[in-house]
Amino acid sequence: MEEFFRVVANGGVPAGDLELAPVNPDEIEADADGKYSSVAPDLAPVVLTWNNLSVSTKPKNGVSKTLIKNVQGTITGGLWGIMGASGSGKTTFLSVLSLRLDTYRMQCSGDIKLNGKTFDKALLKSMSGYVMQDDLVHAMLTVGETLRYTAALRMGWKYTRKERDDRCDEVLKLMGIDYCRDVIVGDTRNKGISGGERKRLCVAMELLTRPKLLFLDEPTSGLDSSTALSVMQSLKGLAESGECTVVCTIHQPQTKIYNIIDNLLLMKRGQIVYQGSRAMAESYFAAQGYPCPEKMNPADHLLDVVTIGTHDDKEESNLKRLTPPINMDYGIDKDDFSVRAVQPWLFQFYILTLRNLKEKFRRWDVYAMNIFITALIGVFIGMGSWYQIGTSQASIPKRNPILFFCVIHQGVVSSLQGTYAFPIDRALMLRERASGAYYVSAYFTSKSMVDMIFQLFLPVIFAAFVVPLTGLQNSGEKFCTFMAFNMLLAVCATSLSNMCSCLCVSIEMSTVVLACAMEITRLYSAFFVSPNLLLQSNDRWQFADALSYMKYGYVGLTLNEYKGLKFTCTAKQIAAKTCIATGEKYMAMTNTAGANLGYDRYTIEFCAGIMVVYLVGCRIVSYLALRFIKV
């Protein structure tokens, strides 16, 4: 690459417009000794070059906003700091370079090359790391466990377990968090590691695969000055050793942090104002009439200079812009990179299942409360008005409300828990997926299975209380069928709530949609409107009846309870011919509207089969939403 840079004046461009003036060879201020050129350590493994790079929002109502405007440049190695005022395009630019731009909302044009060669996401995932501003990690895992699971998922099948563990120990010591390896990460309810330790953990996770290029978005955000300096010193060490090139956005760093940065990239309104050595940035701007006041933080001064005119078009600086001439083949002599081999699907599923199980067990208090509440509700049902209802004629009108309340209970409790299952972990899943840790299908299958395992114990406890206390049919087959339908109801409710949360993304929106869906399923659950009554009154609404999983759960429980049931009658009831002797006779009765209830139109097997189809369908939609909605 040539050892000089072009310095282009504003060229009389109107205030507020940041277009670069056409380059005239006679106006180029060349610096033959390259005193502003960026620091490029001999060991630097990566050169990243871009040309004519532009980013804008996708048109909405015919309006599109430009975020990055026709920039060019080269990152040659070392520790790079991208600085600029809020809204200058720092994070967007970092997302473009790392191929993590949200293409659903933004569009990009231009060329980016890695060591003089074109590349794709798969290659970049294999040889780079990305640390986002918000440090999302699994709260209930320890620091050591977090690294071990990450290593198992991301380091590839060619590494043995010992090699992965050794690498975990290595990065723990490298980032200075070896002392807290057995401390949980923690969250708002569970005290864990500090913010600085969490930040260093996130960096350590990315270092496991020995990336040659490391991107960080605001690595010092939210940290105290001492911790922020410690983090940046660790990054400086990585860059100096030649292990990787480090590129980070940083907002108003303290003087000590600013002084350890090798190179600067200053941005203003989506354009690059200065790109080159940090040590020479002050002299460059001083030569243009913007000297740094004595005892002032140089970083603050540079931001003040490039911020002039950013928010007020009446005031615009006469800054010249330092942009390097572009050689898109620069670095082509460096080593090539290959796509990292991913772990097999079954191994991903195995590791994710172990991780999910550990997190579930760590949340034992939540599960214990679930068991207690389930038992408590069972006691309230069995010891209240429905205690030992018997088999008299008076017990007939009590049975259906018991069965219907069982349906409602399983639906409400399970749906509430299912609403929060994926939205809470979605951002973390998207981040791990973007780093190439696992397939979405492995994650979805593992999480669904673990959630289901812990969920299925609750209907067993519920049935163990309700059936003997109320006096419902209690033979082995009847009890198992009652329990099985409660399990199906719970899983169907969870599947419906998972589908709503995956489609709607946010908890707030999914709660609204789920509430509507649950009301419809309750309304057409065959308790308020029996199957035959609905058909007789308005056959155009049968689709709503068919979509209600509660209907098939309630009908299945009803068939299970009434088939083979014998009722007792008094002599007076027999004489008055009002005696209902069997459950089959009750189900064949006509109601006050003159229509058969219609329960006998179905079989227990059919109802169970429809519920299985329902939950599988909801799970498939949930997976597709999780796979393709990347927000």
C-alpha positions, 0 to 999 in steps of 0.5 A, spaced: 500 500 500 502 507 498 505 510 504 501 517 503 494 519 504 490 524 500 488 530 504 481 533 501 478 539 503 471 541 503 472 544 496 466 549 498 461 544 499 455 548 502 454 547 510 451 541 512 453 537 506 459 532 507 460 530 500 468 529 499 470 534 493 473 531 487 481 530 488 485 534 484 492 531 483 495 539 485 491 539 491 494 533 494 498 534 500 502 528 500 506 526 506 512 522 503 514 519 510 507 517 512 507 520 518 499 519 519 499 512 516 496 507 521 500 502 525 501 495 522 504 490 527 508 485 523 505 480 526 498 482 524 494 477 521 488 480 518 487 486 513 480 489 512 479 493 506 473 497 504 471 501 498 465 505 496 461 502 502 454 505 503 448 503 508 441 506 508 435 504 511 430 500 506 425 505 503 418 506 507 413 510 504 418 512 499 423 515 504 430 512 505 435 515 510 443 514 509 447 511 514 454 510 511 456 514 505 461 512 500 466 510 505 473 507 503 479 505 508 483 499 510 484 496 517 491 494 517 492 491 524 493 493 531 488 496 536 483 500 532 478 505 535 472 507 532 470 514 535 464 519 533 458 523 536 452 519 537 449 518 531 455 518 527 454 511 524 459 507 529 455 501 530 452 501 523 459 501 520 462 496 525 456 491 523 457 492 516 465 490 517 463 484 521 457 482 516 452 483 521 448 488 518 440 487 519 438 486 512 431 486 514 431 494 515 437 496 512 441 495 505 448 495 503 452 496 497 460 497 496 466 492 496 469 489 502 475 484 502 479 480 507 486 480 506 485 482 498 480 476 497 472 476 497 469 472 503 462 470 506 459 470 513 461 463 514 468 464 513 468 471 517 464 467 523 470 462 523 476 467 523 473 472 527 469 474 534 464 479 535 462 482 542 456 486 543 455 492 547 450 489 552 453 483 555 448 477 554 450 471 557 446 465 561 445 468 568 445 461 572 451 458 569 458 459 572 464 463 569 467 456 568 461 453 565 459 458 560 466 457 557 466 450 557 459 450 554 461 455 549 468 451 547 464 445 546 459 448 541 464 452 537 471 449 537 469 444 532 469 436 533 477 436 532 478 438 539 478 433 544 475 435 551 482 436 554 484 441 549 477 445 550 478 445 557 485 447 557 483 453 552 478 455 557 483 455 562 488 459 558 483 465 556 480 465 563 487 467 565 488 471 559 482 476 561 484 476 568 478 472 571 480 465 573 479 467 580 471 467 579 471 461 575 466 458 580 461 464 581 455 464 577 454 470 572 448 472 575 442 477 574 437 482 577 435 476 582 441 472 583 448 476 585 453 474 581 460 477 577 461 484 576 460 488 570 467 488 568 468 481 569 462 480 565 465 484 559 471 480 560 467 473 560 464 476 553 471 477 550 474 470 553 468 467 550 470 470 543 477 468 544 476 461 545 476 459 537 483 464 537 480 469 532 484 473 527 479 479 527 475 481 533 470 486 533 467 490 539 461 495 540 463 499 546 467 495 550 468 500 556 460 502 556 457 502 563 464 500 566 468 504 571 474 507 569 479 502 572 475 496 569 474 500 563 482 501 562 483 493 565 479 491 559 482 495 554 489 493 556 487 486 555 485 488 548 491 491 547 495 485 549 492 481 544 493 486 538 500 487 540 502 479 540 499 479 533 494 474 536 488 478 532 487 485 530 482 488 534 477 493 532 472 497 537 467 503 537 468 507 543 465 513 546 469 519 549 475 514 552 479 517 558 486 519 556 489 513 559 485 508 554 485 513 548 493 513 549 493 505 548 489 505 542 494 504 536 489 507 530 483 512 530 477 512 525 473 518 526 466 518 523 461 524 522 454 523 519 456 516 516 463 519 513 470 518 515 473 524 517 480 521 519 483 514 519 490 513 521 495 513 527 492 515 533 499 518 535 499 523 530 491 525 530 492 531 534 498 534 530 493 533 524 488 537 526 492 542 529 495 543 522 488 545 520 487 550 526 484 545 531 490 544 536 488 541 543 488 545 549 493 544 554 491 539 559 484 537 555 483 529 554 485 529 546 479 524 545 474 529 548 478 535 543 477 530 537 470 529 538 469 536 539 472 538 533 468 533 528 462 534 532 462 541 529 456 542 525 453 535 526 447 538 529 446 545 527 447 546 519 449 553 520 455 552 523 460 547 519 467 546 520 472 546 514 475 540 516 480 536 511 479 529 510 484 524 511 482 518 507 487 513 504 488 511 497 485 504 496 488 498 494 483 492 494 488 487 493 492 489 500 494 483 504 493 478 499 500 475 500 497 473 507 495 466 509 488 464 507 483 462 512 478 456 512 471 455 514 471 452 521 468 445 522 461 445 526 459 440 531 455 435 528 447 436 530 447 430 535 453 433 539 450 440 539 443 437 541 447 433 547 451 440 549 445 444 549 440 439 553 446 439 558 446 446 559 438 447 559 438 442 564 443 445 568 440 452 568 433 448 570 436 445 576 439 452 578 432 455 578 429 449 583 426 455 587 421 456 581 420 449 579 418 447 587 413 453 587 410 450 581 409 443 584 407 447 591 401 451 587 399 445 583 398 441 589 395 447 592 390 447 586 388 440 587 387 440 594 382 446 593 378 442 587 378 436 591 376 438 598 371 444 596 364 443 593 367 437 589 369 433 595 367 425 594 361 427 589 359 420 589 355 416 584 348 419 585 344 423 581 346 429 584 353 428 582 352 428 575 352 436 574 358 436 578 362 432 574 363 436 567 365 443 571 370 439 575 373 436 568 372 443 565 376 446 570 382 441 569 382 443 562 382 451 564 387 450 569 392 446 565 391 451 559 392 458 564 398 455 568 402 452 562 400 458 557 403 463 562 410 459 562 410 458 555 410 465 553 416 467 557 420 461 554 423 464 548 423 471 548 427 472 554 432 467 551 431 470 544 437 475 543 442 470 546 440 465 541 440 470 535 447 472 538 450 465 539 447 463 532 450 469 529 457 466 531 456 459 528 455 456 535 449 451 533 443 450 528 437 453 530 433 446 530 438 443 535 437 449 540 429 449 539 429 441 539 433 441 546 429 447 549 423 444 547 424 437 550 427 440 556 421 444 558 417 439 556 420 434 561 420 439 567 412 440 565 410 433 565 411 432 572 406 437 574 399 434 571 401 427 574 401 431 581 395 434 579 391 428 577 394 425 584 390 430 588 384 431 584 382 424 582 381 421 589 379 427 592 373 428 588 371 421 587 372 421 579 373 414 576 379 411 579 381 405 576 388 404 573 386 405 566 381 411 567 387 414 572 392 414 566 387 416 561 385 422 565 393 424 567 395 423 559 389 428 557 392 433 562 399 432 560 396 433 552 393 439 555 399 442 558 403 441 552 398 444 547 397 450 551 405 451 552 405 450 544 400 455 543 404 460 547 410 458 544 408 459 537 405 466 539 411 469 542 416 466 537 411 470 531 410 476 535 417 476 538 416 481 544 413 479 550 408 484 550 405 483 543 405 475 544 401 476 551 396 480 547 395 475 542 395 469 546 390 472 551 385 472 544 387 465 542 386 462 549 379 466 549 377 463 543 379 456 545 375 456 551 369 459 548 369 453 543 371 448 548 365 444 548 363 446 555 359 452 553 357 450 546 357 442 545 359 440 539 352 438 536 349 445 538 354 449 535 353 444 528 345 446 529 346 453 530 351 456 526 355 451 522 359 456 519 363 457 525 365 450 525 372 452 524 373 455 530 370 449 534 376 445 530 381 450 532 380 449 539 385 444 543 381 445 549 375 442 546 378 435 544 381 435 551 375 436 554 371 431 550 376 426 551 376 427 559 368 427 558 368 420 554 374 417 559 369 419 565 362 417 563 364 411 559 363 405 564 360 409 569 354 407 573 349 411 577 345 410 583 338 412 583 332 413 589 326 409 588 322 416 587 327 417 581 326 411 578 318 411 579 319 418 576 323 416 570 328 421 571 334 416 573 340 416 569 343 409 570 349 410 566 354 415 563 353 412 556 345 414 557 347 421 560 352 422 553 346 420 549 341 425 552 338 431 549 339 438 552 334 443 553 335 445 546 333 438 543 340 437 540 344 431 542 350 433 546 355 430 541 360 427 545 359 420 542 361 423 535 368 422 537 373 417 540 378 418 546 383 416 541 381 421 536 381 426 541 388 425 543 390 424 536 388 431 534 391 434 540 398 431 538 397 434 531 395 440 534 401 441 538 406 438 533 403 444 528 404 449 533 411 447 534 413 447 527 410 454 526 414 456 532 421 453 529 420 457 523 418 463 526 425 463 530 429 461 524 427 466 520 425 472 524 431 475 526 429 481 530 
